[in-house]
Amino acid sequence: MQLDKSHIRVNDQVEIIAGKDKGRVGKVLKVHYKTSRVVVEKINMVKRHTKPSAMNQQGGIIEKEAAVHVSNVLIICPKCTKTVRVGNKMLDDGQKVRFCKKCGEAVEFKA
């Protein structure tokens, strides 16, 4: 399935709901819309063996975050501090915002 948009955005606080990191919380660093995957800070760490190169003089084993499927993460509402699903609605001034389905507050995170 290919998405052009996602309910998850960069800088969202999310909780992992499935897999080896279930229950852990982190900030979204990257969203890959074509593959429906997100990279979350300090979640799904993998080891990469790298050769020495111009950018990396030392080489060796590097730990970095791998992508997690969008269906395995839920946004944490800043108001009610629970994992929630989000919806979209238009405000009176014509601005489109995401809102928490539990408490009804806008879900927008500052960078």
Contacts in CASP RR format, 6 or more apart in sequence:
PFRMAT RR
TARGET T0000
AUTHOR 0000-0000-0000
METHOD contacts of the structure
MODEL  1
MQLDKSHIRVNDQVEIIAGKDKGRVGKVLKVHYKTSRVVVEKINMVKRHT
KPSAMNQQGGIIEKEAAVHVSNVLIICPKCTKTVRVGNKMLDDGQKVRFC
KKCGEAVEFKA
1 36 0 8 1.000
2 34 0 8 1.000
2 36 0 8 1.000
3 33 0 8 1.000
3 34 0 8 1.000
3 36 0 8 1.000
3 70 0 8 1.000
4 33 0 8 1.000
5 33 0 8 1.000
6 31 0 8 1.000
6 33 0 8 1.000
6 36 0 8 1.000
6 38 0 8 1.000
6 70 0 8 1.000
7 70 0 8 1.000
7 75 0 8 1.000
7 85 0 8 1.000
7 86 0 8 1.000
7 87 0 8 1.000
7 98 0 8 1.000
8 14 0 8 1.000
8 28 0 8 1.000
8 31 0 8 1.000
8 38 0 8 1.000
8 70 0 8 1.000
8 73 0 8 1.000
8 75 0 8 1.000
9 28 0 8 1.000
9 31 0 8 1.000
9 109 0 8 1.000
10 28 0 8 1.000
10 29 0 8 1.000
10 30 0 8 1.000
10 31 0 8 1.000
11 27 0 8 1.000
11 28 0 8 1.000
11 109 0 8 1.000
11 110 0 8 1.000
11 111 0 8 1.000
12 27 0 8 1.000
12 28 0 8 1.000
12 75 0 8 1.000
12 107 0 8 1.000
12 109 0 8 1.000
13 25 0 8 1.000
13 26 0 8 1.000
13 27 0 8 1.000
13 75 0 8 1.000
13 76 0 8 1.000
13 78 0 8 1.000
13 109 0 8 1.000
14 25 0 8 1.000
14 26 0 8 1.000
14 27 0 8 1.000
14 28 0 8 1.000
14 38 0 8 1.000
14 40 0 8 1.000
14 73 0 8 1.000
14 74 0 8 1.000
14 75 0 8 1.000
14 76 0 8 1.000
15 23 0 8 1.000
15 24 0 8 1.000
15 25 0 8 1.000
15 26 0 8 1.000
15 73 0 8 1.000
15 74 0 8 1.000
15 76 0 8 1.000
15 83 0 8 1.000
16 22 0 8 1.000
16 23 0 8 1.000
16 24 0 8 1.000
16 25 0 8 1.000
16 40 0 8 1.000
16 43 0 8 1.000
16 68 0 8 1.000
16 72 0 8 1.000
16 73 0 8 1.000
17 23 0 8 1.000
17 72 0 8 1.000
17 73 0 8 1.000
17 74 0 8 1.000
17 83 0 8 1.000
18 71 0 8 1.000
18 72 0 8 1.000
19 72 0 8 1.000
20 44 0 8 1.000
21 43 0 8 1.000
21 44 0 8 1.000
21 68 0 8 1.000
24 42 0 8 1.000
24 43 0 8 1.000
25 76 0 8 1.000
26 40 0 8 1.000
26 41 0 8 1.000
26 42 0 8 1.000
26 43 0 8 1.000
27 40 0 8 1.000
27 41 0 8 1.000
28 38 0 8 1.000
28 39 0 8 1.000
28 40 0 8 1.000
28 41 0 8 1.000
28 73 0 8 1.000
29 39 0 8 1.000
29 40 0 8 1.000
29 41 0 8 1.000
29 65 0 8 1.000
30 38 0 8 1.000
30 39 0 8 1.000
30 67 0 8 1.000
31 37 0 8 1.000
31 38 0 8 1.000
31 39 0 8 1.000
32 38 0 8 1.000
32 39 0 8 1.000
32 67 0 8 1.000
35 67 0 8 1.000
36 69 0 8 1.000
36 70 0 8 1.000
36 71 0 8 1.000
37 67 0 8 1.000
37 68 0 8 1.000
37 69 0 8 1.000
37 70 0 8 1.000
38 67 0 8 1.000
38 68 0 8 1.000
38 69 0 8 1.000
38 70 0 8 1.000
38 73 0 8 1.000
39 65 0 8 1.000
39 66 0 8 1.000
39 67 0 8 1.000
39 68 0 8 1.000
40 65 0 8 1.000
40 68 0 8 1.000
40 73 0 8 1.000
41 65 0 8 1.000
42 65 0 8 1.000
43 65 0 8 1.000
43 68 0 8 1.000
44 65 0 8 1.000
44 66 0 8 1.000
44 67 0 8 1.000
44 68 0 8 1.000
45 63 0 8 1.000
45 64 0 8 1.000
45 65 0 8 1.000
45 66 0 8 1.000
46 63 0 8 1.000
46 64 0 8 1.000
46 65 0 8 1.000
46 66 0 8 1.000
47 61 0 8 1.000
47 62 0 8 1.000
47 63 0 8 1.000
48 61 0 8 1.000
48 62 0 8 1.000
48 63 0 8 1.000
48 64 0 8 1.000
49 60 0 8 1.000
49 61 0 8 1.000
50 56 0 8 1.000
50 59 0 8 1.000
50 60 0 8 1.000
50 61 0 8 1.000
50 62 0 8 1.000
51 59 0 8 1.000
52 58 0 8 1.000
52 59 0 8 1.000
52 60 0 8 1.000
53 59 0 8 1.000
56 62 0 8 1.000
74 83 0 8 1.000
74 84 0 8 1.000
74 85 0 8 1.000
75 83 0 8 1.000
75 84 0 8 1.000
75 85 0 8 1.000
75 86 0 8 1.000
75 107 0 8 1.000
76 82 0 8 1.000
76 83 0 8 1.000
76 84 0 8 1.000
77 83 0 8 1.000
77 84 0 8 1.000
77 100 0 8 1.000
77 102 0 8 1.000
77 103 0 8 1.000
77 105 0 8 1.000
77 107 0 8 1.000
78 105 0 8 1.000
78 107 0 8 1.000
78 109 0 8 1.000
79 100 0 8 1.000
79 103 0 8 1.000
79 105 0 8 1.000
80 100 0 8 1.000
80 102 0 8 1.000
80 103 0 8 1.000
80 105 0 8 1.000
82 102 0 8 1.000
84 100 0 8 1.000
84 101 0 8 1.000
84 102 0 8 1.000
84 103 0 8 1.000
84 107 0 8 1.000
85 101 0 8 1.000
86 98 0 8 1.000
86 99 0 8 1.000
86 100 0 8 1.000
86 101 0 8 1.000
86 107 0 8 1.000
87 98 0 8 1.000
87 99 0 8 1.000
87 101 0 8 1.000
88 96 0 8 1.000
88 97 0 8 1.000
88 98 0 8 1.000
88 99 0 8 1.000
89 96 0 8 1.000
89 97 0 8 1.000
89 99 0 8 1.000
90 96 0 8 1.000
91 97 0 8 1.000
97 106 0 8 1.000
97 107 0 8 1.000
97 108 0 8 1.000
98 106 0 8 1.000
98 107 0 8 1.000
98 108 0 8 1.000
99 105 0 8 1.000
99 106 0 8 1.000
99 107 0 8 1.000
100 106 0 8 1.000
100 107 0 8 1.000
END
